[in-house]
Amino acid sequence: MRYFWLVASMVMFIGITYFGFKEGFENWWYNYIFAFIALFAFLLRTFMIRRMKKHMEFLNEQKTKEEHTIN
């Protein structure tokens, strides 16, 4: 699902740019907001996945430390 947002933002950006040249940017400039929102969703999901992996590693490390101190 993460890469869906990246592909969606690229397709939207290319499509908006194409129609901007074809019909004029005064009609299409505000649609770039949606492309940037999709790109932001990709970046946010990527950041959160990395953060969650680090947190899970920390929790596993804490769990192994507890097991060694109990035994």
N, C-alpha and C positions, 0 to 999 in steps of 0.2 A: 504494500500500500504506500510505502514511503516513496518509491520511484514513480508511482502514479502522479504524485504532485509535481515532481520534476518534469515529467513528460508533459503533463497538462500545462504547466507554466510555459514551457518551450513552444508547444503548439499554439497556445493563446498568443504569445508574444509574436510569433511568426505570422499568424493569421491577422492579428491587429495591425501589424506593420504593413502587410500586403494590402489590406483594405484601406489603410491610411493613405498609402500611395495612390491607390486606385480611385478612392472616393473623396479623399481629403482628410487631413488629420483633425480638422475642426469637428468632424463627426465621430472620430474614433479615439481621440487621445485619452478620454476618461476610462476606456476599457483596459488600459494598461494597469489600472488598479487591481483588477482581477488576476492578471498574470503575476503581479507582485505578491498578491495574497497567497496564490498557489506556491510560489517560490518560498515565501516565508513559512508556509506549512511544511514544506520539505525540509527546510533548514531547522525548524523547531523540532520536528520528529527526529532528525538525525542527531541533534544535540541531546534530546531526551533519551534516545537509545544509548548513546555513549555514556551519559550520566548514570543511567540505570545499570549498565554493565559494571561501571566502576563501583557503584553502591553494592551490587550483588557480590563482587569480589571482596569488598570490605566486610560484608556480613559473613561470608564464608571464612574469611581470615579470622574474624572474631570468634566464630563458632569453633574453629580448630584450636584456637588459643584456650577457649573454655574447656574443651575436651582434654587438652594436655594438662591443664591445671587441676581438673577434677581427678584424673587418673593419677 
